[in-house]
Structures are given as C-alpha cells and as structure tokens.
Amino acid sequence: MKQSEEKIYLRIARALEDDILSGLIREHEPVPSTHQYAEHYQVNPATAAKGVAILHKAGLLYKKRGLGLYVSQGARDSIQGERREEFRERFIVPMVEEAFKVGVSKRDLVAMIMAE
C-alpha cells in the first residue's frame, strides 16, 4: 500500500469521527457511502472503504442490511473519550514536563491556563 493512500484513509476515518463529534451525523443516522467519500477525496472507493472500516471495526458504526452504515449508540462518547486521552498524551503531558523543567509550579501552570 502506498504511504499516501494510508494517510488518506486515516484522514477519512478522522473526518468521519469529526462529523460524529460535531453532531453533523448523530447516533443511528446513516454515514455517507464509501463512494461519496471516494469522490470527495478523489481516491479509489477501496481506499475510502478502509477509512470507514476502521470505525466499523471499532464498533462506532453498524450495518443495516441493504441500507449502509449507521452511527452506533454511544459512538460520540467513545470518540470523545479517545480524543481526550489523545489530547492528554499529545499536549498535556509534554506541557507539564516542560513546565517542571523550567520551574513552573502546578499552581502557576493552572493560573497560566485559567488566564487564557
């Protein structure tokens, strides 16, 4: 698989998660077809299907025979929880580590955050 294809199907999965988080697609509503994603991203439908399959495999989407994929009950909460942990690992942990290195106390760090 080409590296660019991998990035595209992960972007499709992330975009679908974003649509669920924002409420654009709600629980038990249909998601766009893989052909619609393929057309939008100008990729092969199989590449688009890989992105959608990530969410289906994670249980965030379910199939209705003959109708397509729909957003599962609790998908938004699940995505939100995963994204919070990702945010903590990507931003908060490094920020706290750097604050410690430069002598910023927890109290000062909280004050800095609250001032924003």
N, C-alpha and C positions, 0 to 999 in steps of 0.2 A: 504494500500500500504506500502511496506517495505521502510524504510528510504534509503537503498542503491539503490533501484530502482529509487526513486525520484532524487537522486543525479546523477544517470546515465542519465536519460532522460534530465535533465538540462545541463549536460555535452555535450550531443549530440546536443542540441539546441545551446549551446555556440560554439561548434566546427563548426557547420554549419554557424553561424554568422561569425566566424573567416575566413572560406573559402570564404565567400562573401566579407568581408573587404579586404582580401589579393588579391582579383581578381582571385582566383583559380576557382571560379564559378561566372560568370558575369550575369548581368541582361538578362533575357529571355533565360537563359541556364537551362537545367534540373539539378535537385539536385539528389544525389544518392537515391535509393529507401530505404524504411524503412527496407527491408530485408538485404540490403547491410550494413546499419548501425547496424542492429541486429547482423549480422555475425561479423562485425569488433569489436563491443563492447562485443560480446558474451552474448547477452541478448535476451529476448523474443521480437519478432517483435512488439508486442503491446507496450512495453516499449519504443522502438525506435520511434514508431509512435507518442507517446506523445511528445517527443522532437521536432520532425518535426512539429507537430500540433501547437506548441507554435508560431513558425514563420509564419505558415499559418494563424492562428487566428489574428496575429498582422498585417497581410496584406503584409508581406515580401515575401511570396510565393503565387503563384496562380496555379490552376489546369488546365491542358489541358486534357480534357476527353480522357481516354484510353492511355494517354502518361505519366502521372505523374505530379509531381510538378515542377514548374519553378520559378526562382528568379524574383520578381516583379521589375518594373521600379522604381527607387528611393530607393530600399532596402538598398543599400550600404550607401547612405547618411543618411538614417533614423537610421541605426545601428550605424553609426559613431557619430551621434548626441547624441544618448542614451548613448553610451560608454563614450563620452566626459563628459556628466553630471555625470555619474557613477564615472569617474576618479576624477572629481572635488570634489564630495562628499566624496569619499573614501580616497583621498590623499591630495588634495589641502587645503580643509577646515581644517582638523586636523593639517596640517603643519603650516598654517597661525596662527591658535590658539596657537600652541606650540611656534611659533616664538614670538608672542605677550607676552606669559607668561615669556619667558626668556629674553625679552628686545631687540629682534632683530627688527629693523625698517623695514618698507616696502622697503625702498631704499636698505638696506643691504641684505634683503631677495632676492630681484631681482638681486642684484650683485652676491650673492651666486649661484643663479640658472644660471645666464649667464656665470659664471666661469666654469660651468660643461660642 
